[in-house]
Amino acid sequence: MIPRHYNCTVIAGTAQFTGDLEVGMWASAKWTETFVDIEGDLRPAPPLSTRVKMTWDESNLYIGAYLEEPHLWATLTEHDCVIFQDNDFEIFIDPDGDNHNYFEIEINALNTTWDLHLPKPYRDKGSARNEWEIPGFASRVTLHGTLNDAKDRDRGWTLETSLPWSAFEEYGGVGVPPSPGDIWRINFSRVEWELQIVEAAYRKVPGTPEHNWVWSPMGVVDMHRPERWGTVCFARDTIAAHEPSLQAEHTARDQAMKLYYQQHAYFAEHGSWCEDPAAVNAPLGTVITTSNTGFRASLPWVHPLKGAMTITVSEDSRLTITSSGDQR
């Protein structure tokens, strides 16, 4: 499953939110593909359309989204509450693509927000830092219909956000603002609940789980697998051809993460990490070192433009990529 890719070009004109993603700052930005189910082809396509646009300048990353919605509904008004208990839109960003120190922002149709910093994924015993905030973050919600009115049928809602590059300076692991050609790992999720009308008001249908619709499919119901997020390339006037190198890197990252899961399965069975690459189906040339607390596996691969490279994965799923002559 190749992650989706987006070319993010510099903003056209002045950064101004208007609620219309076809004009002004958004006019030259392209739409992403329509969102799919989080499990991809394993599940039917969502019945409602969701799409995103992105653009940037020296100060901010701008993200706009349109969510088709016949029943506009939102209840949560407290910042940093668990927004996905409402229908919501979610942004996930891992600037350096190492699966660690990534960021999540959730927004509902009341423009209530929740911003999080995650030092590492939950699967690796990570915990979210709810106290993390984004100074200078701005968002606007435009409703195409009436909120919490079950007597009519709505069209949807538009979301516009600006994320200052400075928000990623401390933990992002990369220089900000990005340079043209830089590639970040980004994904988007839409949580949608089944609703019923009770006494002219919307209520969740009891006992039904939420739907999870995403830009780049995850294959499983878990957004906290950053290695499966999409890729976003920042550009100015021209777009470089990244297809061969992105596919090669995805293959290498996928092999490293397969080894990560095989190591954890081995540990669950034997109580220790495996030192034999063949026993965990690692590619030829893989080097594994272990300790009582974890493992480190280095896998060779060839970048179409940069030549021989090494991708390294550890027990906490952190991925690092170096040239073969720069091993540390």
TIGUPA-589922 format. One record per residue (C-alpha): x, y, z; residue in one letter; residue number from 1. Coordinates in pm, whole numbers, plus 50000, padded with zeros to 5 digits. Example, Ala and Ser with C-alpha at 12.3 -4.5 7.8 and 13.67 -1.06 7.14 Angstrom:
residues 2
    px    py    pz rest  nr
 51230 49550 50780    A   1
 51367 49894 50714    S   2
This chain:
residues 328
    px    py    pz rest  nr
 50000 50000 50000    M   1
 50190 50306 49873    I   2
 50115 50620 50080    P   3
 49949 50903 49894    R   4
 50158 51204 49791    H   5
 50083 51577 49766    Y   6
 50284 51862 49615    N   7
 50238 52166 49839    C   8
 50311 52491 49655    T   9
 50369 52840 49795    V  10
 50062 53048 49872    I  11
 49909 53261 49598    A  12
 49836 53611 49725    G  13
 49755 53707 50083    T  14
 49684 53462 50363    A  15
 49319 53529 50441    Q  16
 49044 53289 50545    F  17
 48715 53343 50361    T  18
 48537 53009 50391    G  19
 48573 52951 50015    D  20
 48852 52709 49919    L  21
 48829 52796 49549    E  22
 48938 53161 49569    V  23
 49211 53381 49712    G  24
 49494 53199 49887    M  25
 49347 52861 49790    W  26
 49290 52929 49420    A  27
 49609 52768 49291    S  28
 49628 52489 49550    A  29
 49525 52145 49429    K  30
 49275 51918 49603    W  31
 49389 51590 49748    T  32
 49221 51270 49648    E  33
 48887 51204 49815    T  34
 48924 51035 50154    F  35
 48889 50657 50185    V  36
 48814 50427 50476    D  37
 49103 50399 50721    I  38
 49140 50030 50628    E  39
 49161 50114 50258    G  40
 49020 49866 50010    D  41
 48920 49631 50293    L  42
 48616 49852 50354    R  43
 48360 50029 50131    P  44
 48428 50385 50020    A  45
 48283 50653 50252    P  46
 47937 50778 50153    P  47
 48037 51141 50219    L  48
 48318 51328 50042    S  49
 48618 51479 50223    T  50
 48907 51660 50052    R  51
 49199 51879 50157    V  52
 49415 52156 50014    K  53
 49756 52268 50141    M  54
 49975 52571 50078    T  55
 50256 52749 50264    W  56
 50472 53056 50308    D  57
 50774 53149 50522    E  58
 50556 53175 50834    S  59
 50289 52905 50821    N  60
 50156 52583 50679    L  61
 49796 52636 50566    Y  62
 49548 52348 50551    I  63
 49194 52373 50418    G  64
 48935 52096 50417    A  65
 48581 52050 50292    Y  66
 48364 51787 50460    L  67
 48035 51694 50296    E  68
 47782 51658 50579    E  69
 47400 51641 50564    P  70
 47371 51661 50945    H  71
 47592 51929 51098    L  72
 47639 51834 51462    W  73
 47888 51932 51733    A  74
 47866 51959 52113    T  75
 48216 52006 52258    L  76
 48331 52359 52341    T  77
 48629 52314 52577    E  78
 48979 52342 52428    H  79
 49185 52022 52461    D  80
 48886 51801 52537    C  81
 48853 51472 52347    V  82
 48723 51622 52024    I  83
 48673 51290 51840    F  84
 48374 51222 52064    Q  85
 48210 51461 51817    D  86
 48238 51438 51440    N  87
 48576 51597 51373    D  88
 48867 51662 51136    F  89
 49219 51560 51242    E  90
 49568 51659 51126    I  91
 49877 51441 51187    F  92
 50230 51569 51116    I  93
 50571 51398 51152    D  94
 50819 51650 51007    P  95
 51130 51428 50996    D  96
 50947 51099 50932    G  97
 51113 50903 51213    D  98
 50783 50789 51376    N  99
 50869 50989 51690    H 100
 50787 51346 51803    N 101
 50480 51391 51590    Y 102
 50182 51620 51625    F 103
 49804 51588 51617    E 104
 49534 51856 51591    I 105
 49160 51784 51613    E 106
 48881 52030 51528    I 107
 48502 52001 51534    N 108
 48231 52205 51361    A 109
 48221 52447 51658    L 110
 48589 52524 51589    N 111
 48686 52366 51920    T 112
 49044 52240 51905    T 113
 49271 51982 52068    W 114
 49646 51995 51997    D 115
 49883 51718 52105    L 116
 50251 51634 52090    H 117
 50337 51262 52095    L 118
 50701 51174 52174    P 119
 50639 50824 52035    K 120
 50339 50612 51928    P 121
 50101 50456 52179    Y 122
 50206 50109 52056    R 123
 50553 50184 52194    D 124
 50418 50289 52535    K 125
 50413 50653 52435    G 126
 50176 50902 52595    S 127
 50036 51225 52455    A 128
 50145 51563 52591    R 129
 49813 51745 52618    N 130
 49982 52049 52769    E 131
 50161 52119 52439    W 132
 50015 52422 52262    E 133
 50063 52592 51925    I 134
 50123 52965 51979    P 135
 49984 53156 51683    G 136
 49763 52871 51558    F 137
 49450 52998 51383    A 138
 49144 52818 51249    S 139
 48811 52909 51095    R 140
 48504 52693 51042    V 141
 48239 52787 50788    T 142
 47908 52601 50808    L 143
 47714 52524 50492    H 144
 47387 52464 50673    G 145
 47259 52491 51029    T 146
 47438 52338 51327    L 147
 47247 52096 51554    N 148
 46920 52149 51369    D 149
 46770 51810 51284    A 150
 46476 51963 51095    K 151
 46674 52039 50779    D 152
 46942 51889 50558    R 153
 47286 52052 50540    D 154
 47564 52053 50280    R 155
 47879 52038 50493    G 156
 48150 52245 50657    W 157
 48472 52411 50551    T 158
 48779 52427 50770    L 159
 49079 52658 50730    E 160
 49389 52646 50952    T 161
 49729 52809 50976    S 162
 50008 52629 51164    L 163
 50318 52839 51241    P 164
 50642 52665 51149    W 165
 50772 52765 51492    S 166
 50537 52504 51644    A 167
 50762 52231 51501    F 168
 51095 52394 51579    E 169
 51162 52226 51914    E 170
 51052 51869 51843    Y 171
 51018 51836 51466    G 172
 51376 51731 51398    G 173
 51403 51941 51080    V 174
 51474 52299 50983    G 175
 51176 52533 50956    V 176
 51039 52672 50740    P 177
 51104 52381 50503    P 178
 51324 52427 50201    S 179
 51179 52357 49857    P 180
 51205 51984 49799    G 181
 51171 51889 50166    D 182
 50926 51605 50232    I 183
 50722 51562 50551    W 184
 50496 51276 50660    R 185
 50138 51404 50699    I 186
 49792 51249 50716    N 187
 49436 51355 50781    F 188
 49147 51174 50944    S 189
 48774 51240 50966    R 190
 48576 51083 51249    V 191
 48206 51039 51171    E 192
 47949 50898 51413    W 193
 47617 50734 51330    E 194
 47341 50974 51438    L 195
 46970 50940 51501    Q 196
 46704 51203 51559    I 197
 46545 51198 51904    V 198
 46291 51468 51994    E 199
 46410 51684 51705    A 200
 46776 51662 51818    A 201
 47076 51459 51703    Y 202
 47195 51172 51920    R 203
 47462 50908 51863    K 204
 47321 50568 51777    V 205
 47395 50359 52089    P 206
 47645 50077 52052    G 207
 47778 50182 51712    T 208
 48147 50263 51657    P 209
 48268 50571 51477    E 210
 48369 50571 51110    H 211
 48730 50667 51032    N 212
 48792 50819 50689    W 213
 49144 50925 50591    V 214
 49347 51078 50311    W 215
 49619 50810 50297    S 216
 49485 50467 50403    P 217
 49638 50300 50709    M 218
 49530 49938 50646    G 219
 49425 49909 51012    V 220
 49207 50114 51248    V 221
 49498 50304 51402    D 222
 49612 50652 51298    M 223
 49917 50628 51523    H 224
 50135 50443 51275    R 225
 50323 50737 51121    P 226
 50512 50515 50877    E 227
 50184 50474 50687    R 228
 50102 50843 50654    W 229
 50115 51027 50325    G 230
 50409 51234 50199    T 231
 50396 51609 50133    V 232
 50664 51781 49925    C 233
 50709 52156 49969    F 234
 50776 52352 49652    A 235
 50785 52708 49522    R 236
 50724 52744 49150    D 237
 50808 52400 49014    T 238
 50745 52044 49127    I 239
 51028 51794 49124    A 240
 50967 51435 49018    A 241
 50977 51230 49339    H 242
 50794 50914 49237    E 243
 51090 50670 49203    P 244
 51268 50783 49521    S 245
 50946 50790 49725    L 246
 50856 50437 49617    Q 247
 51208 50314 49696    A 248
 51202 50476 50039    E 249
 50856 50339 50112    H 250
 50975 49987 50028    T 251
 51272 50026 50263    A 252
 51059 50172 50543    R 253
 50804 49894 50498    D 254
 51073 49627 50525    Q 255
 51208 49790 50842    A 256
 50863 49806 51001    M 257
 50789 49444 50911    K 258
 51109 49351 51096    L 259
 50994 49566 51389    Y 260
 50666 49373 51417    Y 261
 50841 49039 51370    Q 262
 51085 49125 51648    Q 263
 50798 49208 51882    H 264
 50625 48880 51794    A 265
 50953 48695 51860    Y 266
 50993 48871 52195    F 267
 50636 48783 52296    A 268
 50713 48414 52228    E 269
 51071 48385 52356    H 270
 51112 48667 52607    G 271
 51417 48806 52425    S 272
 51501 48989 52104    W 273
 51624 48794 51803    C 274
 51983 48841 51683    E 275
 51950 48622 51373    D 276
 51823 48825 51073    P 277
 51703 48511 50895    A 278
 51483 48411 51190    A 279
 51283 48735 51153    V 280
 51282 48727 50770    N 281
 51509 49031 50741    A 282
 51651 49129 50401    P 283
 51998 49007 50306    L 284
 52267 49225 50462    G 285
 52063 49326 50768    T 286
 52263 49369 51089    V 287
 52087 49328 51425    I 288
 52224 49409 51769    T 289
 52028 49337 52087    T 290
 52031 49414 52458    S 291
 51807 49341 52754    N 292
 51604 49650 52677    T 293
 51576 49649 52301    G 294
 51722 49595 51956    F 295
 51865 49791 51666    R 296
 51838 49662 51309    A 297
 52011 49822 51011    S 298
 51882 49730 50665    L 299
 52063 49816 50341    P 300
 51876 49968 50047    W 301
 51954 50163 49733    V 302
 51814 50511 49673    H 303
 51761 50578 49299    P 304
 51943 50912 49323    L 305
 52163 50892 49634    K 306
 52289 50535 49598    G 307
 52363 50303 49890    A 308
 52168 50389 50205    M 309
 52089 50228 50540    T 310
 51758 50240 50723    I 311
 51763 50162 51094    T 312
 51473 50063 51318    V 313
 51471 50012 51694    S 314
 51236 49843 51942    E 315
 51035 50167 51985    D 316
 50976 50190 51604    S 317
 51205 50488 51554    R 318
 51328 50496 51193    L 319
 51645 50670 51078    T 320
 51794 50687 50729    I 321
 52163 50751 50656    T 322
 52401 50708 50367    S 323
 52597 50385 50396    S 324
 52915 50584 50449    G 325
 52769 50777 50744    D 326
 52688 50507 50998    Q 327
 52657 50615 51362    R 328
